[in-house]
Amino acid sequence: MLRLYDTRARQVEPVVPQGARILRMYTCGPTVYRHAHVGNLRSYLLADLIRRVAERKGLRVVTCRNVTDVGHLVDDSDTDPAGEDKVLAQARRESRSALEIARFYEDAFQADTLTLNMRPPEHSPRASETIDLMIELIARLIEKGHAYAVPDGSVFFDAASFPSYGEISGNRLDQLQPAYRIEAVDERKRFHADWALWKPADHELTWETPWGRGFPGWHIECSAMSLRFLGDRFDLHTGGIDLRFPHHEDERAQSNAATGHEVVGHWVHGEHLLFEGRKMAKSTGNVVLLSDVAAAGIDPLAVRLALMEHRYRQQMNLTWDTLHAADRTLRRWRRRVAEWAESPSRPIEAGYKTRIQEALDDDLDTPLALRLLRDLERDEQIPPGAKFETFLHFDHILALDLPADIGRIPVLPAGAGELLEQRERARSAADWAASDRIRDELADLGVKVADTPDGQTWAL
């Protein structure tokens, strides 16, 4: 039974109903006005791991991840003096149209996720192409008394009409204060915590509606898209912890108000990622892209491995040293898998398989799963063929391309594999004389051995 930490319930609980064969999951997608950095990508790794674990349990997983490519601001006050949102501002800086900017960074995001072996979602709707869904949902909310239009063409959600607001984040309506960036209370609103569903404007990427020309507010698109592509009841909603408030609180209110019931079964959030001890930001100059990792000579999948060394809901400090260490582990595992592939096949080691699967089922305890794989790698009682099958079995979830070196490294001479294992055992026992003697025997077979901090390596 796959169990995850439900932010709203504040506990780890099963996320798939008993007997269900399908898992439906929504993930808040990128705002495509810049490259995604490795901190952004951590949120999408969470959804990919959930999907892969569920699929290995025989579930069909249907996912939806939106693309925010128009008019959506971080909150109602997040505009520049010219009233431009981030996509339009970036378009002006790069002297391109807003849609050109959106498509360029959308393609870059898709390339990054594929590089990290993230499965593409079944549905990837763009905000610019689903405006009709948002207009229909806003009209339904007005009809049900949960939203109201004002003379300037704005439409606001009536927060007071949704009494259970705050169950995800704990930020209850009676405790909310006006946003610190707003100098005066917005007189158009009935209550300062009301948020915009539609905003009046007449610039690029605006649409005609019954309330006037404008563009949608930030939160309405996820409600409209999830209801359309996953239905009015689905199992999981994932995203970064920064989206818990106000975005997911507002989204839950909109969706539930429109349907009259709880739409999302479980809310699951990934924690922040620091880099070299600081939040990634352009102002601090420590934004790290996947292309920067590759330029440093590190396999991009080392990022995936490094991120899995910490629990998804723990804040993590990623460093260049961590990435280099993950890269060494990744290369070593690929080399070992290629070596084990030369041995006779054996059944998957049942004990390790059970413990690793239990770790993954238990709130995605990837650090424990990786430690168990390291134990298996060193376990002298397990034949190489069984190690090979077990590592490949879990690579369907880890997605580290562990078979990548099979057929790429030279085949060891007969008997050399056994000698390498004997030498590893001798070194573990600090039997240096035996280690040196076995190295000489390997040299006679044409195998040159070198010792590194990560263990011995060999070449013909």
N, C-alpha and C positions, 0 to 999 in steps of 0.2 A: 504494500500500500504506500504510494507516494505521499509524503507528508511535507508541508511547507509552512513557513511562518506567515500567518494571516495578519496583516497590519491592523485590520479592523477588529478582529477577534482577539488580537494580542496574545496569540498562542500558536504553537505548531499543531496543525491538524490535517487530516486527510483532505486532499483537494479533488479527488475523483469519486463520485458517488458509487456505492457498492453496485457491482454488476454493469456499470457503464462501459461502453466500448469506444466512445468518442470523447476527446478532451478539446474544448473550445477555449482559445486564449487570445486576448487582445494585448498588444504592446504599443505604447506610445512611441511613434516613430520620430525621425529627425526633422528639424526645421532646416531646410536646405538653402542656407545662405553662406555656409562656410564648411571647411573640412571637419569631419568628426575626429576628435582626439581619442586617445586610448581610454580616458575616463568615460567618455560617452559610450564607447564600445562595450564597456563592462556591463551596462544595462542590457544590451542586446545579447550578450553572452548568457546572461541569466535565463532569458527566454529560450535560447537555443538548448541549454542544458536541460531545462524542464522538458522540452519537446523530445530530446533524444532519450532521456530516461523513460518517459512515458511510452515512447514507441517501442523500446526494448521490452516493455511489459505487455506489448500486444495491443496498445491503444492506437486508434487513428486520431491524429492530432490535426485540428484545423485552426490555423492562426491568421490573424489580421494585424498588420502593422501599417499605420497611416504614413503619409508623406505630407508634411506641412509646408506648402509652397506659396501661400498667399496670406497677406493681411493679418497675420496672427501675432499678437504682442504678448510679452511676458505677463503683463497685467494692464489694467485700463489706463495707467499713467505712463506706460513705457513707450513713449514716442519721442522723437527728436523735435527740435523747434519747428521744423517744416512739416511735422505730422507724418513722417515716413516710418513704415515698419522696417524690420531688419532686412527682409528680402529686397525691398525697394531701395533702401539705403545702400546695400551692397551693389545693386545694379547700377546706381548712380556712380559709385566709386570706380567700378570696372567698365563703365561706359557700354553696358549691355542692357538688354531688356530684362525685366524681372523673370520672365519665363526662361530665358536663356541661362540666367544665373541659377534658377531653381533646377533646371535639367542637368546642368553641369555638376552641381554639388550632389544632386540625387544620384547621378551615375558614379561619382566618386565614393559616395556612401555604400552603394551596392557593391562596388569593387572591393572595398575594405571588408565588408561582411563576408564576401565569398573568399577572400584571402584568409580570413580566420575560420573558414569551414563552417559558417553559420548557414543553416538551411533557409532558403527563401520562403517567405510566407505564402500561403495560398491566396491571400488577398492583400494587395498593397495599394489601396486607393489614395489618390491625390486630392487634397482639399480643393484645388482649382477645378476639379472635374466632378465634384460632388456637392456643389453649392445648393442644388435643388433639394438634396436630402436635408441640409441644414435649415433652409427656408421652411420646408414642411414641418420640421421638428419645432422650430420657433413658433410657427402658427399654432401647432398643437398645444404648446405650453401656454400661449396667450389664451387660447380657448378654454383650457382647464384652470385658468386663474393663477398660474405660476409665473407669468411674465407679463410685462406691460410696455407699451410703446409710448414715447414722448414726442412732442411736436417737432423736434429737430431731426427725427428719423432714427433715433437710437431705440433699441429694445433692451430692457434689462430683465434679468431673472429676479423674482421676488423671493429673496432668501428667507424671509419670515414665513413663507408659505410651506417651508420644508423643515419641520421641527427637529428631525433627527440629524440635521447638518452638524458635522464635526465628529462623527463616529470613527472616521478613519484617522484623523490627525489629533483629535482632542480639542480642536479650536471651536468652541461652541459660540453661537451667534451672540449671546449676551456677554461674552468676554472679548469680542473682537473690537479693536479700535481702528479708526481711519488709517489708511496707509501713510507711512511716514513721508513719502514723497509727494503727497497731495497737500497743498498748502491750505485749501479750504474744502469743506464738505461739498460734494457735487449736488447742487440743488435739484438736478433732474431726477435724482434717485429718491425713492421712498425711504430707503435705509442705506446707510453708508456701505454696508457689506454686500449690497446687490451688485451683480456684475453684468457686463455687457454681453448680450447675445448677438447683437448687430450694431455696427458703428457707421455713421454717415460719413461719406467721403466721395470725392469725384476725381480720382486719379487712376493710374494704371491698376488693373486687377480690381475693379469694383463691378457690382451687379445691381440691376433694378429689382426691387422687391415691393410688396404692398406698403412698406414703411418708408420707401425712398431708396436712392442709390447709395451703396456703401459696400462694406465687407464684413465677414463674420468675426465674432469675438474668438478668443483663443480656445475656450473650453468646449464650445458647441460642436466642433468638428468630430471629436472623439466619440461623443455620445451618438451623433448621427451615423457615423461609419460603423461603430460596433453594433448598433441596433440593426443596421441594414445587412451587414455581412456575417454576423454571428447569431443574430436573433435576440429576442428580448429576455433570454436567460442564457448566460454562458458561465463557464467554470472559473476562469482565471483572468485577472488583469494585472499586467506587470509594468514596471517602470522604475526609474531612479527615485531615490528617497526624496529628492528635491521636488518631485511632482506630487508628493503626498498632499501638500497644501500650497496654493489653493486649487491646483488643477484637478486632482482626483476628487477632492471634496465637491467641487463645482460640477464635475462630470457625473458623479454619483447622484447628486441632487437633480440634475437635468433628466438623466435617464429614468430614475425612479419616479419622478414627478410625471413624466410622460406616459409611463406604463402602468403606474399604480402599484408596483411591487419591486422587490429587490432584484436588480438585473444581474449584478456580478456576484458570483459565489464567493470568491476569495480575492483579496488584494495583496499582491506580493511585491515588495520593493527591495532594490539593491542599494547598498550603501555607497557613500562617496569614495572616490579614489583620489589620493594625494600623489604627487610626484616629487620625490626628493624632499618630502616633509611639508609641501605647500600645495594649496589648491591650484589646479591648472587654470591659468588665466593669461591672456595676452599681456596684461599690465605687468605681470611678474616674469614674463618671458620664459615660462616653463611648460608651454603647450607642446605636447609630444604627439606627433601623428604617426600612423603606421608606416608611412614612407620614411620618417626619420629613423625608425627602428631598422628598416631594411637597409638604409644608407649606412648605418653603423655596423653592418655585416651580421646582423642578428636575424635568424629566421623569424618571420612574422608570427608563426605559430608558437614561438617562445612566449609571446604576449599572452596567448590563450592559456598556456601552461602556467605562467606566472600568476595570472589572475585566479586560476583554480587552486593555487596554493593557499588562498584565504577563503573563508566562508562568504557567500555573496552578501550577507547582511552584516558583515563586519567592515568597518572603515579600513582601508588598506593603503599603505605607503609603498608605492612602486618606485624603484630606483634603477639606475643603469646597471648597478652591480647585480640586482635581482634579475634583470633581463638577461644579462650575460650568463648567470648561473643557470637560468631556465634553458637558455640556448645550449649550454653544455650538456644538461640532462637530456634534452630532446635528441641531440645528436648521438649521445651514448645509447639511449634506448633504441633508436633506429638501428644503430650498429649491432646491438645485442639481438634485436629481433631478426636481423638478417643472418646473424650467426646461428641463432636457434633454428632458423628455417632449414639449415643444412642437416639437422638431426631428425631422427624418425619422429613422426607425429605421435602425440599422446593426448588422452582426453584432457579437457580443461580441469585445472586443479579445483576440486569442489569446495574445499575449505576456504581458499582465498576468494573464489567466485562469490560464495555466500556472504562473506564479510564485506567485500567491496560493494556488492549490490545493496546490502543493508545500509552501508554508509551513504550511498547515493540516495536511497529512499528516505533516509532520515534527514530531511531538510537540506538536501544537496551538500552533504559533508564531503566535499571534494578534497580538502586537506587530508582527511583520514584515508580516503580512497587512494590518493597518491602515495601516502606512507606505506599502505599495504602493498602497493605495486613495487615499491622499493624493497620491501621485505621479501617479496616473491623473487625479485631479481637476484637477491643475495642468497636465497634459500638453497643450500646444497642438496637437500633431500628431494627437491622437485626436478625431474628430468627436463632438459632443454625443450623437448617437444611440447610438454605441458605448459611451460612458461610461454612459448610461442603462441599457443592457442589461447591462453588466458589474456595475454596482452592484446592480441588482435580482437578478442571478444569485447573488451572494454574500450578499445579504440573507436568502436561505433558510437560511444558516448563522449569520450575525451576528444575525438576528432583531431588527433595530432599527426596524422599520416605516418604512423609508426612502421608500416611495411615499406616506406619509401626507399630504403636502401637495399631491399631484396633484389639480388641480381646485379647490383651496382658495385658491390665490394668483391674482391677476389675470393675464390673458394679456398678454404684452408686445406692443406695437405692432409691425408689420412692420419689420424691420431693427434693432430695438432690441437683440435678443439678440446680433447680430454686433458692434454698437457696444460692448456691455458687455464682450465678450471682448477687443475691441481696447483698451479702456481698461485692463483687467487687465494686458494685455501691456505697455502704455505705463508703467503704474506699476511693473511688475516691472523695466523697463529704466530707471527713474528719469527718464522723459521726462515731466516735470510739465506742460510746455506742451501736449503732445498730450493728456495726461490731462484737463486743464482744458477744452480745446477739445471733446473728445468728451463731456464732461459737459454742456456747453452744448447740443450737438446732441441729447443724450438729453432734456434739459429741453424743447427745442422739440417733441419727440415726446410730452411729458407724463410723462416718467420722471424721478423725483427720485432721485439717487444720493447715498449717504452712505458714508464710509470708516470701518471699524472695525478693531480689532486682528486680527480674523479674516477680513478682506477687505471688499470693497465690498458694500453691500446696496442694494436699490432698492425703490421703491414708486411707484404711479401717482398 
